[in-house]
Amino acid sequence: MTQLGFRTRGHKVATLVPQGDAHSLPERIPFYVIPTGWILPREAPAIYKEAVFTWPFDVLSARWAGNHEERMKKSVYHGEFTRREGRWGTHWRAEFDGFTKPGVYQIETERQFSLPFQVGDNIYERLVRGYMIYLHSQRAGCEVPGIRPAENVDDAVLDTDGSYVPASGGWFDAGDTRKWMSLTAFNVEGLYAAWHCGPAFRTQVLDEIDWGNRWMHAMVSPEGQVWEDIGGGTFRGESYEESWWVENHPGGSADNTGNTITDNIPMSGDERTIRTTYNPWVQFGFVRHQAMASTILPPTDSAKCLFLAEKAWRVGVQRGHDRRTLFVSAQLRAALELVAAGSKVATAGDVTSLARELLSRQDPGGEGLSHYFLEKDAMDAFRCIAFSCDPPLTLLHLCELKPASAGEVVAAAEQAVRNYIDHYLLADAASNPYGVTPYGAFIQQPHPEAQTYRPAGRGRGVRTFINPFNKAFLIHGTNGVVMAQAHLLARAGKYFGNAAYSAHAELLLQWSMGHNPTGLSTFTGIGCRHPVPYSLLNLSIPEAVLNGFVGRPDDSPYLETGNTSQWNTQEVWGIPYMHAMGAIANL
């Protein structure tokens, strides 16, 4: 079960996974919720019955003493786990939404105890605190006591003419020392969501955005083009396009060679390099985040953010892009954030035309799973390990803003979001016992002889996890995907007043924090059982989140728990935490 706990009125689920012959267990298994630190009376040697403390040896080997009525008096809630057969084997499931008493508890069955868990109204504040600690620990260009010395204070020089740009600040990414605008800059979005979680962390949020903007504001040319990254090393690959990692996942086209830690003295000759490649995702992402930040920062900082956002928007529109779904969504989201910030540089016509283009990318429906988004040529479905829900989240934001003269596309966007959730996410989530939503649909199905694609209708396939035999042979954990889907479901639940959407958002958060086949929390600051985290350069990054589960070729879940896999499931990464902030801000 989740190691974070449950909202008082939230969705509460626990699962029993047998460690042996499942058929020896009954169809129904009673459970009792008891305050942490207590257990129900169990058989013990007669000589021990007058002892103050519980019998201390092999407690689970002893049967319960007394009857059900006596156990009910000593517990605060009771129910039953019921047996289920599923794609990942036999399990027993209990749902106990009716238990709403705040406190700290554990579940006891005759054969097993749960870890302690909390029930309360403010449990997600723990996640906000964890995100703030994690992000502060990833700061670049300054000492973080207990974590790292001052590193890369002398960033950076341009890859064009070697001229120096004072671009220290910001955050490192995924435990290494690179600063990717395509990924790391999205922490502004997570901070924006954390700011909307309530007043408790707002001072820290504003301070962290200020630190990030030291770097991001330096990463813009005088004309307004946003540069791609710092510290990426030598460009690799035959072309920029072919060097993307996998399926709409930019940022990995450099090999991380050269200096990773410098002498911190500007112009000494060991400065890291700014890669000045033009990337529409980066360009419009910068617009998006600076416009968002302008709505919560103090007036002077706000004005600077909006000025740079508008400058970058003009360059992005002028430069254009190849109309792939990722870029269309990025440009529409940038336009919407400009509108939300009060800017006039993005017009109602921009919003309407981009929204129609994005809406046209949605699968029209048919047999099986449907209404996922497609690439521009409809030759395959849209998939993205870091931003899987960007198209529907962008359309949902359009619905939330309801800009003037956009009534027609708002109504269409509302239906598109509902269809995406009902006929794709939740329709496929029923295929596994934990309600995990799909990594992606596949029209093209690479290497079907070596890996499983579950039938999705119309000759198409679907997987819960990334297909290991993909173009880049990059087997990436799906925490970023699942947390993005939790964000969408929570936000849609709030917008549509749909309690089922909100409940499933919580189910996905619970998956990543322990309600999964391993019982491990991939949020290393949450709970007390975790996999071994992996970082290339830092042994301990507090509160880090791991890449999460990958899928075996047969699409069953796999999470490395030791120190053998190195990267795929265990690398620490800020993207899942950023999406989780969006989810809890709407829960």
C-alpha positions in Angstrom: 0.0 0.0 0.0 1.0 3.6 -0.2 3.6 4.6 2.4 2.5 8.2 2.4 -1.1 7.6 3.6 -4.5 8.8 2.6 -6.6 11.9 2.5 -9.4 11.8 5.0 -12.0 11.6 2.2 -9.6 10.1 -0.3 -9.4 6.8 -2.1 -8.0 4.1 0.2 -6.7 0.8 -1.3 -4.5 -2.0 -0.1 -3.4 -5.2 -1.8 -2.2 -8.5 -0.5 0.3 -10.3 -2.8 1.0 -14.0 -2.0 4.5 -15.1 -1.6 3.9 -18.7 -2.5 0.9 -20.9 -3.3 -2.0 -18.6 -3.6 -4.6 -21.4 -3.8 -3.9 -22.3 -0.1 -5.5 -19.0 0.9 -9.2 -18.4 1.4 -11.3 -16.3 -1.0 -11.8 -13.6 1.7 -9.3 -12.5 4.3 -10.5 -10.3 7.2 -8.5 -7.2 8.1 -8.6 -4.7 11.0 -7.3 -1.2 11.1 -5.6 -0.5 14.4 -3.6 2.4 15.8 0.1 2.0 15.0 2.0 0.4 17.9 -0.8 -2.0 18.9 -1.7 -5.4 17.6 -4.7 -7.6 18.2 -4.5 -10.3 20.9 -2.8 -13.4 19.6 -2.1 -16.8 21.1 0.9 -16.9 23.3 2.2 -19.2 26.0 -0.1 -19.2 29.0 2.8 -18.1 31.3 3.1 -14.9 29.2 -0.6 -13.8 29.3 -0.1 -11.4 32.2 2.8 -9.6 30.5 2.6 -5.8 29.9 4.0 -6.1 26.4 3.0 -8.3 23.4 4.5 -11.7 22.9 7.8 -10.7 21.0 8.6 -13.8 19.0 7.3 -14.8 15.6 4.0 -13.0 16.1 2.7 -13.9 12.6 3.0 -17.6 13.4 0.4 -17.2 16.2 -3.3 -17.3 15.5 -5.6 -14.6 16.7 -7.0 -15.0 20.2 -10.7 -14.4 20.8 -13.5 -13.9 18.2 -14.5 -11.3 15.6 -16.6 -9.3 18.0 -13.7 -8.9 20.4 -11.4 -7.8 17.6 -13.9 -5.3 16.4 -13.9 -3.6 19.9 -10.1 -3.3 19.8 -9.9 -2.0 16.1 -11.1 1.3 14.6 -12.3 -0.3 11.3 -12.6 -3.7 9.7 -13.3 -5.2 6.3 -12.2 -7.9 4.0 -9.6 -8.5 1.3 -11.3 -10.3 -1.6 -9.5 -12.6 -4.1 -9.0 -11.4 -7.6 -7.3 -12.9 -10.7 -5.5 -10.6 -13.0 -2.9 -10.1 -15.7 -0.2 -10.1 -13.0 -1.4 -13.1 -11.1 -3.6 -13.7 -8.0 -4.0 -11.0 -5.4 -6.4 -9.8 -2.7 -7.8 -6.3 -2.8 -9.4 -4.1 -0.1 -10.9 -0.7 -0.5 -11.8 1.2 2.6 -12.8 4.7 1.6 -15.4 4.6 4.4 -12.6 4.9 7.0 -12.1 8.7 7.6 -10.8 9.0 11.1 -7.5 11.0 11.2 -4.5 9.4 12.8 -1.7 6.9 12.2 -2.6 3.3 11.7 -1.6 -0.1 10.4 -3.7 -2.9 8.8 -3.5 -6.3 10.5 -4.5 -9.6 9.0 -3.8 -12.9 10.6 -0.9 -13.5 8.2 0.5 -10.0 7.7 0.8 -6.4 8.9 1.0 -3.3 6.7 3.5 -0.6 7.2 2.2 2.4 9.2 0.1 4.9 7.3 -1.4 8.2 8.0 -5.0 9.4 7.5 -5.3 13.2 7.4 -6.4 16.3 5.5 -2.9 17.6 4.8 -0.8 14.5 3.9 0.2 15.9 0.6 2.1 18.8 2.3 4.7 16.1 2.9 5.2 15.8 -0.8 5.5 19.6 -1.3 8.2 19.7 1.4 10.0 16.8 -0.2 10.0 18.6 -3.6 11.4 21.7 -2.1 14.2 19.8 -0.3 15.0 17.8 -3.5 15.1 20.9 -5.7 17.3 22.9 -3.3 19.7 20.0 -3.1 20.0 20.1 -6.9 21.0 23.7 -7.0 23.9 24.5 -9.4 26.5 27.3 -8.9 26.5 27.4 -5.1 27.4 25.2 -2.1 24.6 23.1 -0.7 25.8 22.1 2.7 25.7 18.3 3.3 25.1 17.7 -0.3 27.7 19.2 -2.6 30.3 22.0 -2.7 30.0 25.0 -4.9 30.2 23.6 -8.5 30.1 25.2 -11.9 30.0 28.7 -10.6 31.7 29.8 -13.9 29.1 28.5 -16.4 29.4 29.0 -19.4 30.7 29.7 -22.9 28.8 29.6 -26.2 29.5 26.8 -28.6 29.6 29.2 -31.5 32.4 31.7 -30.7 33.5 30.8 -27.1 32.3 34.0 -25.6 31.5 33.9 -21.9 27.9 34.1 -20.6 27.3 34.3 -16.8 24.8 31.5 -16.7 25.4 29.9 -13.2 22.4 29.1 -11.1 19.5 26.8 -11.9 19.4 23.1 -11.1 21.3 20.1 -12.1 19.3 17.2 -13.6 18.8 13.6 -12.6 21.8 13.5 -10.3 24.3 14.6 -12.9 25.6 18.1 -13.6 23.9 19.0 -16.9 21.3 21.8 -17.0 18.8 20.9 -19.8 16.2 23.6 -20.7 14.1 20.8 -22.2 13.7 19.1 -18.8 15.2 20.9 -15.8 13.5 24.2 -16.6 10.1 22.5 -16.1 10.8 22.7 -12.3 9.3 26.2 -12.7 6.0 24.5 -13.5 6.4 22.2 -10.4 7.1 25.3 -8.3 4.1 27.1 -9.7 1.9 24.1 -8.7 3.5 24.0 -5.2 2.7 27.7 -4.8 -0.9 26.9 -5.5 -0.9 24.1 -2.9 -1.2 26.8 -0.2 0.8 29.4 1.7 3.0 27.2 3.7 5.9 27.0 1.2 5.4 30.1 -0.9 8.5 32.0 0.4 10.6 29.0 -0.5 8.9 28.6 -3.9 9.6 32.2 -4.9 13.3 31.9 -3.7 13.7 28.7 -5.8 12.2 30.3 -8.9 14.6 33.2 -8.5 17.5 30.8 -8.3 16.3 29.0 -11.5 15.8 32.3 -13.3 19.5 33.3 -12.7 20.3 30.5 -15.2 17.3 30.6 -17.5 17.3 34.3 -18.1 20.9 34.0 -19.2 20.0 31.3 -21.7 18.4 33.7 -24.1 20.1 35.3 -27.0 19.7 39.1 -27.5 17.3 38.3 -30.2 15.2 36.0 -28.0 16.3 32.5 -29.0 16.4 30.2 -26.1 19.5 28.0 -26.0 19.3 24.3 -25.3 21.6 23.3 -22.4 24.8 23.7 -20.5 27.4 21.0 -19.8 26.0 18.7 -22.5 29.5 17.9 -23.9 30.0 17.0 -27.6 27.1 16.8 -29.9 26.6 13.2 -31.1 24.5 11.5 -33.8 24.2 12.0 -37.5 21.7 14.9 -37.1 20.1 16.8 -34.4 16.7 15.2 -35.1 18.1 11.6 -34.9 19.9 12.3 -31.6 16.8 12.7 -29.5 16.7 9.9 -26.9 13.4 8.3 -27.7 9.8 9.2 -28.6 9.6 12.9 -28.1 12.1 12.9 -25.3 14.6 15.8 -26.1 17.7 16.7 -24.2 19.8 13.6 -24.6 21.7 14.5 -27.8 25.0 15.3 -26.1 27.4 12.8 -24.6 28.3 14.5 -21.3 32.0 14.4 -22.1 34.5 17.1 -21.2 34.5 19.0 -17.9 31.6 18.2 -15.6 33.1 20.0 -12.5 35.1 23.2 -13.2 37.4 25.4 -11.1 34.7 28.0 -10.6 36.9 30.8 -12.0 35.3 32.6 -15.0 37.4 32.7 -18.1 40.1 30.3 -16.8 39.6 28.0 -19.8 37.6 25.1 -18.3 34.1 26.7 -18.6 31.4 24.4 -19.7 29.6 24.9 -23.0 26.2 26.3 -23.9 24.7 24.3 -26.7 22.9 26.9 -28.8 20.7 24.5 -30.8 17.2 25.8 -31.6 14.6 23.5 -30.2 10.9 24.5 -30.4 10.1 22.5 -27.3 12.7 24.5 -25.4 11.6 27.8 -27.0 7.9 27.6 -26.2 8.6 25.8 -22.9 10.5 28.9 -21.9 7.6 31.1 -22.9 5.2 28.9 -20.9 7.2 28.9 -17.7 8.2 32.6 -17.7 4.6 33.6 -18.3 3.5 31.3 -15.5 6.1 32.7 -13.1 5.1 36.2 -13.9 1.7 35.7 -12.3 3.2 34.9 -8.8 6.4 36.8 -8.6 6.9 40.4 -7.2 6.2 43.2 -9.8 9.8 43.9 -11.0 10.6 40.2 -11.4 7.2 39.6 -13.0 7.7 42.3 -15.6 11.1 40.8 -16.6 9.7 37.3 -16.9 6.9 38.5 -19.1 9.2 40.7 -21.2 11.5 37.7 -21.9 8.5 35.4 -22.5 7.1 37.8 -25.2 10.5 38.2 -26.8 10.9 34.4 -27.0 7.3 33.9 -28.3 8.0 36.2 -31.3 11.2 34.3 -32.1 9.4 31.0 -31.8 6.6 32.1 -34.1 9.1 33.5 -36.6 11.3 30.4 -36.6 8.4 28.0 -36.7 8.6 24.2 -36.4 7.8 21.0 -38.2 4.3 20.7 -36.7 4.9 17.5 -34.8 2.3 17.0 -32.0 4.8 17.8 -29.2 5.6 21.2 -30.8 2.0 22.1 -31.6 1.0 21.4 -28.0 4.0 23.4 -26.7 3.1 26.4 -28.8 -0.5 26.3 -27.7 0.4 26.0 -24.1 2.8 28.9 -24.4 0.0 31.0 -26.0 -2.4 30.1 -23.2 0.1 31.0 -20.5 0.7 34.4 -22.2 -3.1 35.0 -22.2 -3.3 34.0 -18.6 -0.5 36.4 -17.7 -2.4 39.3 -19.4 -0.1 39.5 -22.5 -1.5 40.6 -25.8 1.4 39.1 -27.9 -0.5 35.8 -28.4 -3.9 36.5 -30.0 -7.2 34.7 -29.9 -6.6 33.7 -33.5 -3.3 32.0 -32.4 -5.1 30.1 -29.6 -8.0 29.0 -31.9 -5.9 27.8 -34.8 -3.4 25.9 -32.6 -6.3 24.3 -30.6 -7.9 23.1 -33.8 -4.7 21.7 -35.1 -4.1 19.9 -31.8 -7.6 18.6 -31.7 -7.2 17.2 -35.2 -4.4 15.0 -33.8 -6.7 13.0 -31.6 -7.7 9.5 -32.7 -11.3 9.7 -33.8 -12.4 6.5 -32.1 -13.3 3.0 -33.1 -13.0 -0.5 -31.9 -10.9 -1.0 -28.7 -8.9 1.8 -27.0 -9.4 5.2 -28.7 -8.9 8.9 -28.5 -5.2 8.9 -27.7 -3.3 11.5 -29.6 -1.5 10.8 -32.8 1.6 12.1 -34.5 1.1 14.6 -37.3 1.1 12.0 -40.1 -1.1 9.6 -38.0 1.4 6.9 -38.7 1.8 6.2 -35.0 0.4 7.3 -31.6 2.0 10.2 -29.7 4.2 8.8 -26.8 6.5 10.7 -24.5 8.3 9.4 -21.5 8.6 12.8 -19.8 5.5 14.7 -21.1 3.0 12.0 -22.1 -0.1 14.1 -21.2 1.0 17.4 -22.6 -1.6 17.4 -25.4 -4.6 16.7 -23.2 -3.3 18.9 -20.3 -2.9 21.7 -22.7 -6.5 21.3 -24.0 -7.7 21.1 -20.4 -5.9 24.4 -19.6 -7.7 25.9 -22.6 -11.0 24.8 -21.0 -9.9 26.3 -17.6 -9.1 29.7 -19.1 -12.0 29.9 -21.6 -10.3 32.7 -23.6 -12.5 35.2 -25.5 -13.7 34.1 -28.9 -12.7 30.4 -28.3 -16.1 29.0 -27.3 -16.2 26.5 -30.1 -12.8 25.0 -29.4 -13.4 25.0 -25.7 -16.4 22.7 -26.1 -14.5 20.5 -28.4 -11.5 20.4 -26.0 -13.7 19.4 -23.1 -15.0 16.4 -25.0 -11.5 15.6 -26.2 -10.2 15.4 -22.6 -13.1 13.3 -21.4 -12.6 10.9 -24.3 -8.9 10.6 -23.7 -9.5 9.7 -20.1 -12.5 7.5 -20.5 -11.7 5.6 -23.7 -7.9 5.4 -23.3 -6.5 5.9 -19.8 -9.1 4.4 -17.7 -10.2 1.8 -20.3 -6.7 0.3 -20.3 -6.1 0.8 -16.5 -8.6 -2.0 -15.9 -6.2 -4.4 -17.5 -3.9 -4.7 -14.4 -4.7 -5.1 -10.7 -3.3 -1.7 -9.7 -5.1 0.6 -12.1 -1.8 1.6 -13.8 -2.6 3.7 -16.9 -0.8 2.9 -20.2 2.6 4.1 -21.3 1.3 4.3 -24.9 -0.7 3.0 -27.8 1.2 1.6 -30.9 0.2 1.7 -34.5 3.7 0.7 -35.5 4.8 -2.2 -33.3 8.6 -2.6 -33.4 10.0 -6.1 -32.9 6.7 -7.9 -32.2 8.7 -11.2 -32.2 10.6 -10.1 -29.1 8.0 -8.2 -27.0 4.3 -8.2 -26.2 1.8 -5.6 -27.4 -1.6 -6.2 -25.8 -4.4 -5.9 -28.3 -5.8 -2.3 -28.5 -8.3 -2.8 -31.3 -8.0 -2.1 -35.1 -4.8 -4.1 -35.3 -3.0 -1.7 -32.9 -1.2 -2.5 -29.6 -0.8 -1.0 -26.2 1.7 -1.4 -23.4 1.6 -0.4 -19.7 5.4 0.1 -19.8 7.9 1.3 -22.5 8.8 -1.4 -25.1 12.4 -2.4 -24.3 13.2 -3.0 -27.9 12.7 0.5 -29.2 14.6 2.6 -31.7 17.1 3.9 -29.1 17.0 0.7 -27.0 16.4 3.0 -24.0 14.5 1.2 -21.3 13.2 4.1 -19.2 11.1 3.9 -16.1 7.6 5.2 -16.4 7.2 7.3 -13.2 7.2 10.4 -15.3 4.3 9.0 -17.4 2.2 7.8 -14.5 2.7 11.1 -12.5 1.7 13.1 -15.6 -1.4 11.0 -15.9 -2.1 11.6 -12.2 -1.8 15.3 -12.9 -4.3 15.1 -15.8 -6.8 13.0 -13.8 -6.6 15.2 -10.7 -7.0 18.4 -12.8 -9.9 17.0 -14.9 -11.5 15.7 -11.7 -11.5 19.2 -10.3 -12.6 20.8 -13.6 -15.4 18.4 -14.4 -16.4 17.7 -10.8 -15.7 14.0 -11.4 -14.8 12.1 -8.2 -13.8 9.0 -10.2 -11.1 10.9 -12.0 -9.7 12.3 -8.7 -9.8 8.9 -7.1 -7.8 7.4 -9.9 -5.3 10.2 -9.7 -4.7 9.2 -6.1 -4.4 5.5 -7.1 -1.6 6.5 -9.4 0.2 8.5 -6.7 -0.2 5.4 -4.5 1.3 3.2 -7.1 4.5 5.2 -7.1 4.7 5.3 -3.3 4.3 1.6 -2.4 1.0 0.2 -3.7 2.7 -1.9 -6.3 4.0 -5.5 -6.6 7.3 -4.8 -4.8 5.8 -2.8 -1.9 8.5 -0.2 -2.4 8.1 3.6 -2.6 9.9 5.2 -5.5 9.8 8.5 -3.7 12.8 8.0 -1.5 11.7 10.5 1.1 8.3 8.9 1.5 8.0 5.8 3.7 10.6 3.4 4.9 11.1 0.8 2.1 12.7 1.9 -1.2 14.8 0.6 -4.0 18.5 1.6 -4.1 18.6 5.0 -5.8 21.2 5.7 -8.5 23.0 8.9 -9.2 26.0 9.3 -11.5 27.8 11.8 -9.3 26.1 12.1 -5.9 25.6 9.3 -3.4 22.7 10.9 -1.7 20.2 13.4 -3.1 17.5 13.9 -0.4 13.9 13.2 -1.2 14.7 12.1 -4.8 12.2 10.2 -7.0 13.3 7.3 -9.2 12.6 6.6 -12.8 10.3 3.8 -11.6 9.0 0.6 -13.2 10.0 -0.6 -16.5 8.2 -3.4 -18.3 9.7 -6.8 -19.2 9.2 -7.8 -22.8 5.9 -9.4 -21.8 4.7 -6.0 -20.4 4.9 -7.2 -16.8 6.4 -4.7 -14.2 10.0 -4.8 -13.2 11.7 -2.6 -10.6 15.4 -3.2 -9.8 15.8 -3.2 -6.1 19.5 -3.7 -5.6 22.6 -2.1 -7.1 22.8 -4.0 -10.3 20.8 -2.2 -12.9 22.5 1.2 -12.6 20.2 3.5 -14.5 17.0 2.3 -16.1 14.6 2.1 -13.1 16.6 3.7 -10.4 18.1 7.0 -11.6 16.8 10.0 -9.7 14.8 12.4 -11.8 12.9 15.6 -11.2 10.2 15.1 -13.9 8.0 12.7 -11.8 8.1 15.1 -8.8 7.2 18.1 -11.0 4.1 16.2 -12.4 3.2 15.0 -8.8 3.0 18.7 -7.7 0.5 19.3 -10.5 -1.6 16.4 -9.2 -1.7 17.3 -5.6 -2.3 21.0 -6.3 -5.7 19.9 -7.8 -6.4 17.3 -5.1 
